[in-house]
Amino acid sequence: MADIKNITCQVYASFEELNDTRDDWDKFVLNTGADIFLTFDWCKIWWQYYGSNRNLRIYIFRNDDGIIGILPMFFEKIWLLLSLWAGKIIGSDFTLAQFTLPIREEYYDVCLKHLFEDLKTLKWHIIRIGPLAGISANNDVNLLTEAFYRQIHNNVNIRITDSAVQTYYKLQPTWEKYHGSLKRKQRQEISHKYNLLKRVAPDSVSYLKSAIADIKNVDSFYDDFVNMHQIYWNGLGKLGHFGDWPEAYQFHQTMAEIQLKHDRLRLIQISLNDDILGYEYAYKFGNKYYAFLNARTKNGNYENIGLGAIIFSEYAKVAIGEKVSLIDSMRGKYEHKLKLGGELFPIKTIYLLPKNISNKLRINIFFKVAGLLNLLYYRIWFLRLAHKLPFKRSPLWKIWIRTTL
């Protein structure tokens, strides 16, 4: 049983108040097995780009030994036919992050008790805890839900949803062991791609190189990666990540520069002789890689090979060389990832909703309107129609992003 004496909760409204806490914050996040998305600089940069007209509220829980929990949140008023005050985790929209909360399990109850005491002073209609990272979501949801029920005293409803799936690669100590751990068809898929590459360039295997961006070349690597990524998706009639998401280019450029200083950026260039085959854009935190995006060349010499498997394999070799045991390949189900050994885990989200008739009615109306917006704007217009019309497309609407709870 954890000693709950002398536990405090301090609430901060700016990152400037916490600059001296940066190292302790990050060390705690790492030691609890939480994700890079809730480290100090990640949250601070996200807030810099996406915190406009939102109210920051960072909860830091401590005991005599130091930090026992961190919950970086914000609250905002969303207008969609009616107004809704929502509380969310920093980074939970505009970018495709998911979280393992950096709170020590033995202190869930006391931390949540402090949280609910503060929530009594705020106006809110819904709080979203999540999306919770797939590989740990079941355990986190069970523990958090039990702790929530012990603290809310029948004043709040709890809903849990499976909001998406997430792909992970569980690596082995060597590439040979990882390759050998795959299913027969998966091994054959990778071997087949390398054999195709050998036909194009007989000495290809010995001349394949992987280079990680450093302070000297990060700008050129980043721009080349973005350009290659966009060319590929634009060729398919799509905007690509940097066209879809507002300020994505600037956000990731800033993030890459800052995380490079912490030796976390893993923007990896895969080349063959003088040809750049592609990039993997990822971050390293602890024993994990967080794989955001990739890019591959449209060079006609390689168009019939299917470079994805080769680029992933070379990238995985770099990860294994750094003793990484897990690659978080982010949201979505993609067959090409499953063919390379990826495993799917459900992402879960916890919702807290005050128990009263007016709030229930407000939430129901809001979700129906948000669902209609999602159908008409995103599924029909953005995904099916917009790319067929001869005019410049704009990034995803911010109101759609904010209301996709």
C-alpha positions as CSV (number, residue, x, y, z in Angstrom):
1,M,0.0,0.0,0.0
2,A,1.4,3.3,-1.0
3,D,1.9,6.0,1.6
4,I,-0.5,8.8,0.7
5,K,0.7,11.3,3.3
6,N,2.1,14.6,2.3
7,I,0.9,14.3,-1.3
8,T,0.3,17.6,-3.0
9,C,-1.2,18.7,-6.3
10,Q,-0.1,21.9,-8.0
11,V,-1.8,23.3,-11.0
12,Y,0.1,25.3,-13.6
13,A,-1.3,27.5,-16.3
14,S,1.9,28.0,-18.3
15,F,5.1,26.1,-19.3
16,E,7.2,29.0,-18.2
17,E,6.4,28.2,-14.6
18,L,7.7,24.7,-15.1
19,N,11.0,25.3,-17.0
20,D,13.0,24.3,-13.9
21,T,11.0,21.0,-13.7
22,R,11.8,19.9,-17.3
23,D,14.5,17.3,-16.4
24,D,12.5,15.8,-13.5
25,W,9.4,15.8,-15.6
26,D,11.1,13.9,-18.4
27,K,12.9,11.5,-16.1
28,F,9.6,10.6,-14.4
29,V,7.8,10.0,-17.7
30,L,10.6,7.7,-18.8
31,N,10.7,5.8,-15.5
32,T,7.0,5.2,-15.5
33,G,7.1,3.7,-19.0
34,A,5.0,6.5,-20.4
35,D,5.3,7.8,-23.9
36,I,7.4,10.6,-25.5
37,F,4.1,12.5,-26.2
38,L,3.8,13.6,-22.6
39,T,7.4,14.7,-22.1
40,F,7.9,18.4,-21.3
41,D,9.1,19.7,-24.7
42,W,6.7,17.6,-26.7
43,C,3.8,19.1,-24.7
44,K,5.3,22.6,-24.8
45,I,5.8,22.6,-28.6
46,W,2.3,21.1,-29.2
47,W,0.8,23.9,-27.1
48,Q,2.8,26.5,-29.0
49,Y,1.1,25.4,-32.2
50,Y,-2.3,24.2,-31.1
51,G,-3.0,25.9,-27.8
52,S,-4.7,29.1,-29.1
53,N,-8.0,29.9,-27.3
54,R,-7.5,27.0,-25.0
55,N,-6.9,27.1,-21.2
56,L,-3.8,25.2,-20.0
57,R,-4.1,23.2,-16.8
58,I,-1.1,21.1,-15.9
59,Y,-1.4,18.9,-12.8
60,I,1.8,17.9,-11.0
61,F,1.4,15.5,-8.1
62,R,4.2,15.1,-5.6
63,N,5.1,13.5,-2.3
64,D,8.2,13.9,-0.2
65,D,10.3,11.9,-2.7
66,G,9.3,14.0,-5.7
67,I,6.9,13.7,-8.6
68,I,4.4,10.8,-8.5
69,G,2.1,11.9,-11.3
70,I,1.8,14.3,-14.2
71,L,-1.4,15.1,-16.0
72,P,-1.0,17.8,-18.7
73,M,-4.5,19.0,-19.7
74,F,-6.4,21.8,-21.3
75,F,-9.9,23.0,-21.3
76,E,-11.7,24.7,-24.2
77,K,-15.2,25.9,-25.2
78,I,-16.3,24.3,-28.5
79,W,-19.2,25.8,-30.5
80,L,-21.1,23.4,-32.7
81,L,-24.8,24.4,-32.7
82,L,-24.4,24.7,-29.0
83,S,-21.4,25.3,-26.7
84,L,-19.5,22.5,-25.0
85,W,-16.7,22.8,-22.4
86,A,-14.3,19.9,-22.9
87,G,-11.2,18.8,-21.1
88,K,-8.5,16.9,-23.0
89,I,-5.0,15.6,-22.7
90,I,-2.4,17.9,-24.3
91,G,-1.5,16.5,-27.7
92,S,-4.7,14.5,-28.1
93,D,-5.9,16.3,-31.2
94,F,-4.2,17.9,-34.3
95,T,-1.4,15.3,-34.1
96,L,-1.8,11.5,-34.0
97,A,-0.5,10.8,-30.6
98,Q,-1.8,8.3,-28.0
99,F,-0.8,8.0,-24.3
100,T,0.3,6.0,-21.4
101,L,-0.4,8.3,-18.5
102,P,2.6,9.1,-16.4
103,I,1.1,8.5,-13.0
104,R,2.4,5.8,-10.7
105,E,-0.3,3.1,-10.4
106,E,-0.2,2.9,-6.6
107,Y,-1.1,6.6,-6.5
108,Y,-4.0,6.6,-8.9
109,D,-6.6,7.1,-6.2
110,V,-5.1,10.0,-4.4
111,C,-4.1,11.8,-7.7
112,L,-7.6,11.4,-9.1
113,K,-9.0,12.6,-5.8
114,H,-7.0,15.8,-6.2
115,L,-8.0,16.1,-9.8
116,F,-11.7,15.9,-9.0
117,E,-11.3,18.5,-6.2
118,D,-10.0,20.9,-8.8
119,L,-12.6,20.0,-11.4
120,K,-15.3,21.1,-8.9
121,T,-14.0,24.6,-9.4
122,L,-14.2,24.4,-13.3
123,K,-17.0,24.4,-15.8
124,W,-17.0,21.3,-18.0
125,H,-19.4,19.0,-19.8
126,I,-17.0,16.3,-20.9
127,I,-13.5,15.2,-20.2
128,R,-11.6,12.8,-22.5
129,I,-8.8,10.7,-21.0
130,G,-7.1,9.4,-24.0
131,P,-6.5,8.1,-26.5
132,L,-4.8,5.5,-24.4
133,A,-1.9,3.7,-26.1
134,G,-2.9,0.3,-27.4
135,I,-0.2,-2.0,-25.9
136,S,-1.0,-0.8,-22.3
137,A,-4.6,0.4,-22.8
138,N,-6.4,-2.6,-21.2
139,N,-4.4,-2.5,-18.0
140,D,-4.6,1.3,-17.8
141,V,-8.3,1.5,-18.5
142,N,-9.1,-1.1,-15.8
143,L,-6.9,0.5,-13.2
144,L,-8.1,4.1,-14.1
145,T,-11.8,3.1,-14.2
146,E,-11.6,1.4,-10.9
147,A,-9.9,4.5,-9.4
148,F,-12.4,6.8,-11.0
149,Y,-15.4,4.9,-9.6
150,R,-13.9,5.1,-6.1
151,Q,-13.5,8.9,-6.4
152,I,-16.6,10.2,-8.3
153,H,-19.2,9.1,-5.8
154,N,-22.0,8.7,-8.3
155,N,-21.7,12.3,-9.6
156,V,-20.1,11.4,-12.9
157,N,-20.8,8.8,-15.7
158,I,-17.9,6.9,-17.2
159,R,-17.8,5.7,-20.8
160,I,-15.1,3.7,-22.4
161,T,-14.7,3.3,-26.2
162,D,-12.4,1.5,-28.5
163,S,-11.6,4.4,-30.7
164,A,-9.0,2.9,-33.1
165,V,-6.2,0.4,-33.4
166,Q,-2.5,0.8,-33.2
167,T,0.4,-1.2,-34.7
168,Y,3.4,-2.3,-32.8
169,Y,6.5,-4.3,-33.8
170,K,8.0,-6.4,-31.0
171,L,11.7,-6.6,-32.0
172,Q,14.3,-9.1,-31.0
173,P,18.0,-8.7,-29.9
174,T,19.2,-9.2,-33.5
175,W,17.8,-8.8,-37.0
176,E,18.3,-12.5,-37.7
177,K,16.2,-13.4,-34.6
178,Y,13.5,-10.9,-35.5
179,H,13.3,-12.1,-39.1
180,G,13.3,-15.7,-37.8
181,S,10.4,-14.9,-35.4
182,L,8.1,-13.8,-38.3
183,K,5.6,-16.1,-40.0
184,R,6.8,-17.9,-43.1
185,K,4.9,-15.6,-45.4
186,Q,6.2,-12.5,-43.7
187,R,9.8,-13.8,-44.0
188,Q,9.2,-14.6,-47.7
189,E,7.8,-11.1,-48.3
190,I,10.9,-9.4,-47.0
191,S,13.3,-11.8,-48.7
192,H,11.4,-11.4,-52.0
193,K,11.9,-7.6,-51.9
194,Y,15.6,-7.9,-51.3
195,N,15.9,-10.4,-54.2
196,L,14.1,-7.9,-56.5
197,L,16.5,-5.2,-55.4
198,K,19.5,-7.4,-56.2
199,R,18.2,-7.9,-59.8
200,V,18.2,-4.1,-60.2
201,A,21.6,-3.6,-58.4
202,P,23.5,-6.9,-57.9
203,D,25.7,-5.4,-55.2
204,S,22.7,-3.7,-53.5
205,V,22.8,-5.3,-50.1
206,S,26.4,-4.4,-49.4
207,Y,25.9,-0.8,-50.6
208,L,22.7,-0.1,-48.6
209,K,23.3,2.6,-46.0
210,S,21.3,4.1,-43.2
211,A,22.1,7.6,-41.9
212,I,20.5,9.3,-38.9
213,A,19.9,13.0,-39.2
214,D,22.3,15.1,-37.0
215,I,22.8,18.8,-36.3
216,K,24.6,19.3,-39.6
217,N,22.1,17.8,-42.0
218,V,18.8,17.8,-40.1
219,D,17.4,20.7,-42.2
220,S,18.2,19.0,-45.6
221,F,17.1,15.6,-44.4
222,Y,13.8,17.0,-43.1
223,D,13.0,19.0,-46.3
224,D,13.9,16.1,-48.5
225,F,11.8,13.7,-46.5
226,V,8.8,16.0,-46.6
227,N,9.2,16.6,-50.3
228,M,9.5,12.8,-51.0
229,H,6.5,12.1,-48.7
230,Q,4.3,14.7,-50.4
231,I,5.3,13.7,-54.0
232,Y,4.2,10.1,-53.2
233,W,0.8,11.0,-51.8
234,N,0.1,13.9,-54.2
235,G,0.7,11.3,-57.0
236,L,-2.2,9.3,-55.5
237,G,-4.4,12.4,-55.6
238,K,-4.1,13.0,-51.8
239,L,-2.7,15.9,-49.8
240,G,-0.3,13.8,-47.7
241,H,0.2,14.4,-44.0
242,F,1.7,17.8,-44.4
243,G,-1.2,18.9,-46.5
244,D,-3.9,17.3,-44.4
245,W,-3.0,18.6,-41.0
246,P,-2.9,22.3,-40.1
247,E,0.7,23.6,-39.5
248,A,2.1,20.1,-39.7
249,Y,5.2,21.1,-41.6
250,Q,6.1,23.8,-39.0
251,F,5.1,21.7,-36.0
252,H,7.3,18.7,-37.0
253,Q,10.2,20.9,-38.1
254,T,10.3,22.6,-34.7
255,M,9.8,19.3,-32.9
256,A,12.6,17.6,-34.8
257,E,15.0,20.5,-34.0
258,I,14.2,20.4,-30.3
259,Q,14.2,16.6,-29.9
260,L,17.5,16.4,-31.8
261,K,19.1,18.3,-28.9
262,H,17.8,15.5,-26.5
263,D,19.1,12.8,-28.9
264,R,15.6,11.6,-29.5
265,L,15.1,12.4,-33.2
266,R,15.5,9.4,-35.5
267,L,15.0,10.8,-39.0
268,I,16.7,7.9,-40.9
269,Q,17.7,8.1,-44.6
270,I,18.0,4.8,-46.5
271,S,20.2,5.0,-49.6
272,L,21.7,2.8,-52.2
273,N,24.9,4.1,-53.7
274,D,23.9,7.7,-54.8
275,D,20.2,7.0,-54.7
276,I,18.1,7.9,-51.7
277,L,15.5,5.1,-51.4
278,G,13.4,6.7,-48.6
279,Y,13.1,7.9,-45.1
280,E,11.7,6.8,-41.8
281,Y,10.7,9.7,-39.5
282,A,10.6,8.6,-35.9
283,Y,11.7,9.4,-32.3
284,K,13.5,7.3,-29.7
285,F,12.5,7.4,-26.1
286,G,13.7,4.7,-23.7
287,N,13.6,1.4,-25.4
288,K,10.9,2.4,-27.9
289,Y,10.9,4.0,-31.4
290,Y,7.8,6.1,-32.3
291,A,7.4,5.8,-36.0
292,F,5.4,8.8,-37.4
293,L,5.8,8.8,-41.1
294,N,7.9,7.4,-43.9
295,A,8.7,8.3,-47.5
296,R,10.0,6.4,-50.5
297,T,11.4,7.4,-53.8
298,K,9.4,7.6,-57.0
299,N,12.6,6.8,-59.0
300,G,11.5,4.6,-61.8
301,N,14.4,2.2,-61.4
302,Y,12.8,0.9,-58.2
303,E,9.1,1.4,-58.8
304,N,8.3,-2.3,-59.3
305,I,10.2,-3.5,-56.2
306,G,8.0,-2.3,-53.4
307,L,10.6,-0.5,-51.3
308,G,8.5,-0.3,-48.2
309,A,9.7,-3.7,-46.9
310,I,13.3,-2.9,-47.5
311,I,13.1,0.6,-45.9
312,F,11.4,-0.9,-42.9
313,S,13.9,-3.7,-42.6
314,E,16.9,-1.3,-42.7
315,Y,15.2,1.0,-40.2
316,A,14.5,-2.0,-37.9
317,K,18.1,-2.9,-38.0
318,V,19.0,0.6,-36.8
319,A,16.5,0.3,-34.0
320,I,17.8,-3.2,-32.9
321,G,21.3,-1.8,-33.0
322,E,20.2,0.8,-30.4
323,K,18.7,-2.0,-28.3
324,V,15.1,-0.9,-29.0
325,S,12.6,-3.6,-28.2
326,L,9.4,-2.0,-29.5
327,I,8.4,0.2,-32.4
328,D,5.2,2.1,-32.0
329,S,3.9,2.5,-35.5
330,M,1.0,4.7,-34.5
331,R,-2.7,4.5,-35.4
332,G,-4.4,2.5,-38.1
333,K,-4.6,-1.0,-39.6
334,Y,-2.3,-1.4,-42.7
335,E,-1.8,-4.7,-44.4
336,H,1.8,-3.9,-45.4
337,K,2.7,-3.4,-41.7
338,L,1.1,-6.7,-40.7
339,K,3.1,-8.4,-43.4
340,L,6.3,-7.1,-41.8
341,G,5.4,-8.5,-38.3
342,G,3.2,-5.7,-37.0
343,E,0.6,-6.5,-34.3
344,L,-2.6,-4.7,-33.7
345,F,-3.8,-3.4,-30.3
346,P,-7.0,-1.5,-29.6
347,I,-6.8,2.2,-28.5
348,K,-9.2,3.0,-25.8
349,T,-10.6,6.3,-24.5
350,I,-12.3,7.1,-21.2
351,Y,-14.9,9.8,-21.0
352,L,-16.2,11.5,-17.9
353,L,-19.6,13.2,-18.0
354,P,-21.4,14.9,-15.1
355,K,-24.6,13.1,-14.2
356,N,-27.5,15.5,-14.8
357,I,-30.3,15.7,-17.4
358,S,-29.2,18.9,-19.0
359,N,-25.6,17.7,-19.5
360,K,-26.9,14.4,-21.0
361,L,-29.1,16.3,-23.4
362,R,-26.3,18.7,-24.3
363,I,-23.8,15.8,-24.9
364,N,-26.3,13.9,-27.0
365,I,-27.0,16.9,-29.3
366,F,-23.4,17.8,-29.6
367,F,-22.4,14.2,-30.6
368,K,-25.2,14.0,-33.1
369,V,-24.2,17.3,-34.8
370,A,-20.5,16.3,-34.6
371,G,-21.4,12.9,-36.2
372,L,-23.2,14.7,-39.0
373,L,-20.2,17.0,-39.6
374,N,-17.9,14.0,-39.7
375,L,-20.2,12.2,-42.2
376,L,-20.8,15.2,-44.5
377,Y,-17.5,17.0,-44.3
378,Y,-14.9,14.3,-43.7
379,R,-16.2,11.0,-45.0
380,I,-18.1,12.3,-48.0
381,W,-16.4,15.7,-49.0
382,F,-12.8,15.3,-47.8
383,L,-12.3,11.6,-48.5
384,R,-14.5,11.0,-51.6
385,L,-15.2,14.2,-53.5
386,A,-12.7,17.0,-52.9
387,H,-9.8,15.3,-54.7
388,K,-11.9,14.9,-57.8
389,L,-12.5,18.6,-58.3
390,P,-10.1,20.9,-60.0
391,F,-9.2,23.4,-57.3
392,K,-6.7,23.7,-54.5
393,R,-7.6,21.8,-51.4
394,S,-7.2,23.1,-47.9
395,P,-6.1,21.3,-44.7
396,L,-8.6,19.6,-42.5
397,W,-11.0,22.0,-40.8
398,K,-10.0,22.9,-37.3
399,I,-13.6,22.6,-36.1
400,W,-13.7,19.0,-37.3
401,I,-10.5,18.2,-35.5
402,R,-11.6,19.8,-32.3
403,T,-15.1,18.1,-32.3
404,T,-13.8,14.6,-33.1
405,L,-14.0,13.5,-29.5
